[in-house]
Each structure stands twice: as C-alpha cells, then as structure tokens.
Amino acid sequence: MRFARPKSFVAAIIILLLGFLAAGMVAFAQQLSRGDVVTGMRTIGAGGAVWGLYVAMDGFFLGSGIAVMAAACMARFSRDRKLEALARIAMPVAIACFLGAAVSVVADQGRPFVALVNLARFARPRSPFFVTFTTVIAVCLYGSLVHCLLARRPDLAEYAKHPSRWQPFQRLLAARYSGTLAERARRQRVGFWMSLLMLPALLATLTALAIIFTVRPGRPLFVTMIEVMAFLLVAGAGGLGLLAIAAALVEHFAGTPAGLQPRAYARLGRVLLVTISLALLAVVGAELAGLLSREAAVANYARALLDRSYAPLFWCELGCLFVAGGLLWRSARRRNLRPRIVIVAGALTLIAVFLQRYLLLVAWQTHGLSLPYRPGGYCPSWVEGEVALGIVALCILALLPAVRLIPFAPLAFDTPPLPRVGGNRRRAVVTGIWFGFGLAATGAGFLLCGRVGTESFQDPILTASPVVFIAGLVMLASTGAVYELLPDRG
C-alpha cells in the first residue's frame, strides 16, 4: 500500500501553485490596465487573431470536463463499488475543469466586469460568451457540484463523526444524513436520474462549443460535420486521459484505497483506445476533406496545417494521438494493460487535445477566412502565458480544500439493489412544482434573450432576461437536491 506524501512535499507544491497564481494575477492586472495590446491578439485582417490562448483553454477545459463528468454519470448507473471510485475521482476533477473554463472565457474579455454586467442585462443566445458562460456556470459547474455533494452525503456523514477543522462544514453538507433505508433509496434514485438527465445537458453544451469552434461562413457542410465529430471525439479522449492521470495522482497522494483498481485502469484504457482511434480517424478525415475542398478558405486552412507555420503543432498533435493509441493497442493485445501505460497515454492525449483546440481556433482566423484578408500569425505573449499558468494553478488549488473536505477514500457503501420504498406524494409534488418553475423560467428567459416580442436589434423586453435564464437552469439543476433533502413530515 502506498502512503500519503509528507506534509512538507505537499506544502512545497502549494507554495509553487500560489506563486503561479500570483504571477497570473499580476499579468492579468497588466492586461486590464494597458489593454489587450500586451497580448498577442490583434485584429483579424491586419495579420492577427481575435481569439487566442484564453479561448483555446476554454475549449480544452470545458471539453475535457464534460467528458470527465459524463464518465462519472455513467459510472453511477451501475451502482458498482469499483465504478463508484471512478465517479468519486471524476466529479471534483470535472468541477475544477469547469472553473478553469469559466475563468478562461472571462479573461478573454477586454473589460471582464463590464462584459459580465452586459451579459446579465442584454446578452443574446447567438453570442459565444452567452453560450459558454451561462452553460458553464449553471449547467456544468453548478449541476456537477450539486451532483457531487449529493453523491458523497453518506461519506460526509461518516467523516463528520471524527473531530477535525472540517467537521462543521462536513455536518452542514451531510444535511443530517443518517443512513436510513428511505434515505439510501432516495439517494440511489436521485443519483440515477440526475446522471441520466445530466448526460444530454452535457452533450448539448459540448455540441454548442463544437459549433463555436468549427462552424464558419462559407465552409461546406460535409467538412464542418467531420470537424464537429473530431471535436467531440477528441474531447472524449482528453477527458478519459485526464481521468486516468487524476486517478494516479489521487492514489499517489491519498493512498491506494482512494484510487482505482488495476482492472478499472484496464477498462478505462480500452475505452480510451477506442476513442483515440476514432478521434485520429476524424482528425485525419477533416484534414483530407479540407485539402480536397474547392473552397479557397478551407483549402488554405488545411494547407497551413501541413506546410506553414502550424505544421509542427499539427504533426505533434497527430504524433501524440498515434503514440498513445499505439501504446494502448500493444498492451491490450498482450492483455497486459497496466496503469502506467494508461497514464502515459492519457498525458499524450491531453497534449493532443490542447493542440487540436489551439489549431482549430487560431489557424482559421489567420489562414481560413473567406474574406480577401492577407494571412497572418498569432503568438501568445508572456502576459497570456502567465495568466494561463495562473488559471491552471487556480484549478488545482481549488481541488485541495475540496479534497480535505470530502476525502476520496469512501467510508460508506450502498449494497445494490435496495428494497423498494414507498413513494412520498408530498415530496413528489413539491419536486414537480420546483422542476416546472425551473423549466418555465429557462424557457421564458431564453425566449426573452432571443428578442421575442421586439425587434432583433433592440434590447429585450425584460432587462436582465439572461439572469432569468440562468436562474431557471440553476433550479433545474437543483431538482434532485429538492427531492432528496426535503424533510419528511413529523
């Protein structure tokens, strides 16, 4: 059995992360005071790119986080202890990814505070900022947080019995969980339905992100569909790779009981192998379709990835996917898919995911426009680099108190299946009313943001209609908590 790392080693890592975070905050302060001129972003048509490293990081974090959270939801379907371990690791990692995505998209705004105020007052659904920020905050971040806390209530109740500085917070989050048959049955029911309903919500968010990254004016539909498929598959591979690395780190720092079993790594590696293979075919297919396209902008974009400034990054992306797939295939063929192989393949996949997001976003702005603009270039400045490191440090630091508050090692188990417990009519009615109000607020807010009842160029009828939309999404994401936490009568 492996034991937790010494406190001095963990303290050194925390100090290093705090240093990266401080440097990122200083760099972002420079960006706020001097403007985006300190970054590598410039005007499209003048040889630059409007979207750069920040938006690429948003795509990386959001896509990987959605894939990780989807894996957690599917793991909870089985109610298997081995897969429950995967869900325990995946949920906090997904939440950290969603936090990184939200901070990245805010950092991309020239005036972030003004942008947030205008988003809350006047934003419309076709705005990329509206799509990414609202879905990240309300659906991904908040929904995953609620799902994670409800799933870990039994463990929180057990940990709260032991004196510690976290005990008051553990008692609060456990919400008087006592482990009765009715509570356990409600927990399993809510876990199943929340996992089931979150999957299409996560897929819709990922599809919207893929559309933002791939749909361009003048692109043939066939090429766009292949690029969207490549985007989704690469996101899935990146999420599985991140999950393998996170599981290894949990086992390394928290001990073997908190990590995954070798069989779980092998199963994860086989799924990763299939996803990488499909993603590699989709990426190559998109490149070939671009090269054969009659549209000049599409062909220029494809050629730029092969014989111009982006060629090293593109070949590095393909090389990482190919090597990762080759390692997994060789080990799987020998029926010896060890955890180390899965972890190395996961790390290579994450590199490929980031490069794919970066190239897909930047190269089309500099070489893939349909307008008669001269080709340009983009190179992130030191300011963007420090802000990016600060965002990564923030995501990791956000995990540390969460790990102390809800340790990865389980203390309570539910033995499936539990006997069926009679339903509570009052609980069902209150939950249904809550869900109905949330659905109505979401629909009304979305229609108002779409300028229903007024001209498209005017402000919405109700100012702050995006807030109504977000509030509706938050209510929908809280439905499971209402059903599970509503106290019984007397």
N, C-alpha and C positions, 0 to 999 in steps of 0.2 A: 504493500500500500504506500502511496505517495503522501507526503505530509505537506501542509501549507508552508509557504515560503516564510523566511524570517521577517519580522516586522521591519527591520532596517532596510531590507531589499524593497519591500512594498513602499516604505516611506520615500526611498530614493526615486522610485518610479513616479510617485505622486508629485514630488518636487519638480521632476523633469516635466511632467504634464502641465503643472501650474506655470512653469516657465514658458512653455509653448503657448499656453492660453494668454499669458500676459503680453507676450510678443505679438500675438494676433490682435489683441485689443489695441495695442499701440499702433499697429499698422492700420487697423480699421479707423482709428481716430484720425490718422493722416489722410485716409481716403475721404472721410467726412469733411475735414477742414479744407482740403485742397481740391477735392473733386476727383472724378474718375480719370483725370489726366495722369495721376500717379499709377494707374493700372495699365495693362497692355491693351485694353479695349479701346477701339476707335470707331469711327463712323463707317458703315457699310457704303461702298462706292468710293471711299477715299483710301482704300487699301487696308481696311481693318475689319474687325468683327465686333458686333454689339454684345453678343453673348459669349462668355468665355469660361474660365475655370470655375467660377461660382455655380453657374447653371449646369456645367458638366458634373460637379459634385452633387448638386441636387438630384440629377438623374441617377447617379451612382448610388447615393444613399437611399433614395426613395425606392428605386427598383429592387435593390438588394433587401431592404427592409420589408417590402411587400412579400417577396419570395420567402424570407425567413418566417414572417408571421403566417403566411399560408401553410408552411410546413408545420408550424405549431398547431394551427387549427385542424389540419388533417391528422396530426398525431393524437389529438384529443378525441377524435372519433372512435378510435379503437379501444380506449379505456384500458390500455395495456401499460403496466408499470414501466417497461423499458422505453416505450414511446412517450410516456409522461415525462421521463427525464429529458427527452429531446425538447418537449414543449416548455419545460421549466427554463431551459437554457435559451430557447429561441425567443421567448416573449420579451425579456429585458433587452436582448440584443436588437430586436426589431424596434423597440421603443427608442433606443439610443440612435438608431439609424433615422427614424422619423424626426427626431430632434435635430440631427445634423442636416436633414433635408430642409426643414423649416428655417434654420439659421442661414443656410446657404442661399436660399431664394431671397431672404431679407437682405443679406449682404450684397446681393446683386443690384439692389435698388440704389439709385444715386442719392436719394433722400429717404431712407427707410422709414422714418417716423411719419413723414408726410404721406408716403406710399401706403402705410397701414391705415392711416386715417381716411384717405381717399378710397381704399379698398372697402372699409366698413361703411362708407356713405354712398359711393357711386359705382362700384365695380360691376362689370357685366360678365356673363358666363363665357364669352369668347376670349376673354383676357387670360393669357397664360398664368399671370400672377394669381388671378381668381381661382383657376382650376388647381394649381399646385398648392397654394397656401391653404385654401379652405378645406380641401380634401385631406391634406397632410394633418392639419390641426384637429379637425372634427372627426374624420373617419379613421385615419391611420393612428395618429398619436393618442387621441382620447379614447377611441374604441379599443385599441390594444391595451392601454393602461387599465381600463375597466375589466377587460377580459383577463388580464394577468392577475389583478388583485382578487377577483372572484375565484379564479382557479387555485390560488395559493392561500385561501382563507383557512383551511384546516392546518396547514403548516404554520401560518401566522399565530393561530390559537395555541399551538403547541410551543412555539418559540416564546410566546408571551408569558408562559408559566415559569420561565427562567429569568432571574434578575439580570438586567443589563440596562445600558443607557437607551436602548431602543425599545424597551418594554412598553412604555406608554403609547408609542406610535404603533407597535405591533398589536396591542389591545384595541386601539382605535380602528385599525384596518381589518382586524378579525371580525369586528362588528358582532360581538357576543356569539360567535360560533361555538357550539357545544358538542357537535358531532352526533346529534340525534338522527334517527332513521329518516325523518322528514327533511332535515337539513341536507343530509347527504344525497337524498333522492333529488331534491331541488337543485343541488349543485351539479349533479350529473346531467339533469335535464337542461339547465341553463347553459352548461358548457357545450353540450351537443348543439343546441340551437344557435348559440352565439357563434360557434365555429362555422356552422352551416351558412348562416346569414352573412358573416364577415367575408367569406370567400368571394362571392360575386361583387361585394363592395370593393374589395382589394383589387380584383381583376379589372373592374371598371376604372379605378384610379390608375392602375398601371397602363391600361389601354389609352386613357386620356393623355398620360405622359408620353407614351409612344407616338401618339398623333402629333403632339407638340414637337417632338424631336424629328419626325420623319416627313410629315405632310408639308409639301412646299408647292407654291404655284408653278404650274407647267410640268410637274412630274407625272409620268404615266402611272396609271392606277396599278398596273402589274408590279412595277418597281417599288411603289410605295407599300404594297401589301407584303412583298418579300422583306422590305426593311422593317416593317412593323413586326413581322414574325421573328426576324432576327433580334429585334429589340427585346421582345418578350422572352425568347429562349435564353438570350444572354443574361437577362435579369434573373431568370430562374437558376441558371448555373452559378451566377455570382452569389445569390442567396444561399444556395447549398454549400458553396465553398466557404462563405463567411460562417455558416453554422458549424462546419467541421472545425474551423480554426477556433471559434468561440468555445466549443466543447473541449478542445485540447487545453485552452487556457484555464477554463474552469477546473478541469481535473488537475492541472499543474499547480494552481494556487489554492484551491479549496479542498483538494483531496479526491481520491478515487470514487468514494460514494456519491459525490456530486456530479460526476462526469457520465459519459456514455460507456456502455459495454462494447467489447470488440465486435460483437455481432451487429450492434447498432451502427458502428462505423462502417462495417462491410455493406450493410443495406444502404446507408447514405452514399457510400462510394459508387454502388451500382446505379443508383438513381442519378448521381452526378455524371457518371459516364454516359448514360443515355442522353442527358440534357446537353452535355458538352458536344456530343456527336451531332445532334440536331442543330445546335447553335452554330457549329462550324460550317455545316452544310448551308445554313441560311445566310451566314455572312458571306461565304464564297458565292452563293447564288445571287445575292444582292449586288456584289461587285461585278459579276459577269453580266447581269441584266443591265447594269449601268453602262458598262463598256459597249454593249451591243445596242444601246438605245439610240434612236435618231435625234433625240432632243440634245441640243448642244450643251445646255447647262448640266444635264445629268451625265453626259459623257465626259465633260470637263472635270466634274467632281470625281468620277470613277478613276480617271487617268491621274488626277492629283494624288490619289492614294497609292499609286504604283510607281510613278517616275518623277515625283516632285518633292516638295519639302515634307510631305506627310508620309512618304514611303517607309522610312524607318519605324514610325509608330504603327503603321498598318501591318507590316510584316512581323513586328514584335507581338502585336495582338494575335495574329494567326499562329505564330510560333508558340505562344503561351497556351492557347487552346489545344493545339496539336500535341504538345508535350504532355499537358495534363491528361488529355484523353488517352495518349499512348501509355502513360504510367498506369492509369486505372485499368486499361484493357489488358495489359500484360499481367498485372497482378490478379485481375479477375479470371483470366484464362488459366492461371496456375492455382486458382481457388485459394489464394493467399492474400486477400485484400486487407492489408494491415492498416491500422490507424495512421501511421506515419505517411504512407502513400497517399491516403485520402487528404491529409492535412497539406502536404506539398502540392497536390493537385488543386486543392482549394485556394492556396495562395497564388498559384499561377493563374487560376481562373479570375480571381479578383483583379489582378493586373490587367488581364484582357478586357474585363468589363469596363474598367475606367477608361482604357484607351478607346474602346468602341464608342463610349458616350462622348468622349472628347472629340474624336474624329467626326462622328455623326453630326455633332453640333457646330464645330468650328469650320470644318473643311467646306461645307456647303455655303457658308457665308463668304468665304474668300474665293472659292472657285466654282460654286454651283448655282449662282444666281442667273435667272433668266434675263435680267436687265443688262444693258450694254455697259457694265462696270468692269474696270480693269481688275485682274486678280490681285489679291492682297495677301496678308500674312497676319499671324497673331502669335505673340509670345507672352506668357504671363509675367508680370513684373514681380519684384521681391515683395511688394505690398500684398499682392494676391497670394503669393506663396505663404507668407506668414499668416495671413488671415485663414487660409486653408488649413494650415497646421493647427491654428488655434481652434478651429471648428472640430477637427478630429480629436484634439485634446479635451475639448468640452464634452464630446460624446462619451469618451472613456471615463472622464471624471464623473459624469452623471450616473454611470453604472456603479461606482464604488459605494455611495450611500445606499443605493438600492440593494446591492449585494449584502451589505451589513444588515439592512432592514429585513430583507426576505432572503435568507441564505439559499443557495442552490440545493443543498442536501435536503431531501424530504424527510419529514417526521411522521406524516400521516398518510395512509393509503385507503382507498375505497376498493373493496373487492367486488368486481363486476360479476354478474349483474345484481343490482339491489332489488329487493321486492318492490312491487308497485305500490305506491302510496296514494291514497285517495286525494283527488284534487280539491282545492280551496276556491270556491266560487268568488269570494271577495277578492282574493289575490288575482285571479284571472281577470276580473272586471277592471280593477284598478290598473293592471298592466296593459290591458287592451285600450283603456282610455288614454293612458300615457303614450302608448305607441301611436294611437290615432292623432293626438295633438302634435306629436313629433312629425308624423307623415304630412299632416296638413301644413305645419309651419315650413317644412322643407319645400313642399310644392309651391306654396304661396310665395315664399322668399325667392325661389328660383324664377318663377314667372315674373315677379316684380323686377328682379335683376335683369331679365330679358326685355324690359321696357314694354310689358303688356299693358295696354291702356293708354299709351302715349307714343310719341314718335321715337324712333330708334336713336336719334341724335340728342334727345332731351334727357334730363335726369329722371330717375324712376319716380313713380307717383309717391311712394313712401321712401323718404330718406332713411338710410341705414337698412335697406332691404337685404343686403348681404349678411347683416347681423342676424336677421330673422332666419335666413337660410342656414347659417352656421348653428344657430340655436336649435333648429329643427333636427339637424344632423346629430347634435350632441344628445338631444332627447332620444333619438332612435338608438344611438349607441349605449344609452343608459337603461334601455328597456330591461335587459337581463338583470341588472342590479336592482331595479324596482321589484321584479318578481322574486328574486332570491332574498332580498333584505327586508321586504315588507313584513313587519312583525305580525304574528298570529294574534287573534283576539283572546284576551284573558288567559 
